[in-house]
Amino acid sequence: MADVNSQSRVTCACGKTVQQRNLAQHCSSKSHTAFAAKQPPIIKDKKNDVEKTDSSDLLFDLIAFLREHDLRTDQDRIRVIMDRHQNMDPYTKAKLGMKNGESILSHYDVDHIHEAQILACAIRYTSELIPRVSNTLILRPLRSVLNDASNLTITEAKINRSKGQAVKYFLGHFQTLSELPLLSVFIQTADGKERSIAHFARNIVDTIQSTSSDMSDSIRQTRMENGHIAGANSYEKVAEQFDTIIDRMQLNWNEGVKLRNGKTYYVST
């Protein structure tokens, strides 16, 4: 993120003036994408394959850019999600309390199976994909991969919230190179009302594991929307880093987890 106040107003390269905190959302909009598509192809430094850009190029919040904010209202996509999971929450294995075509109930969320935090982490390890305005076109296809129905499910809001917190905790350990299985994280970070996630941790991990190869392939096969072949090497790097993160999750791990009270918690399979 740029080191400026989120309330301050900035002017994007397309001429639109927005608050700094809304820059990521603006850069993912159709109007900005249409502007970016008309710009000349990105120039690369032949020596190190890194994009040349003006030092004043604005940075934005990558996670906010990657997420779509209308997931609950896209009925066509909701129908696809419900069909894919047979009208069931894959985490709790419970039938959803609504019929196909109905609006999502307030206590349900549309959840990214592979969180935006995970994809953002993989992108940040690819130097030429710094989240800045000039990289909008090359980043936007990755946004489409994240929000594709194949990476979405419908689950209880409290489970979605707790899952996001656990993934954030895992990434903190990943970036310090310390070992911590994702299953263990779900159990250790569950607290209070969110404790129920511990009972579904195995299902969540299994869902992540069963979809990780398809997600990796989707990232690897990504191409820019404007028809330029440029960027293929960058997407390959993102896929490789995504695979590294998934590997570090140790998704086959199934040992007892030592709790803060000294007891050992075993996940039922």
Buried (B, 14 or more C-beta within 10 A) or exposed (E): BBEBEEEEEBEBBBEBEBBBBBBBBBBBBEEBBEBBBEEEEBEEEEEEEEBEBEEEBBBBBBBBBBBBEEBBEBEEBBEBBBEBBEBBBBBBEEEBEBEEEEEBEEEBBBBBBBBBBBBBBBBBBBEBBBBBBBBBBBBBBBBEBBBBBBBBBBBBBBBBBBBBBBBEBBBEBBEEEEEBBBBBBBBBBBEEEBEBBBBBBBBBBBBBBEBBEEBBEBBBEBEBBBEBEBBBEBBBBBBBBBBEBBEBBBBEBEEEBEEEEEEEBEBEE
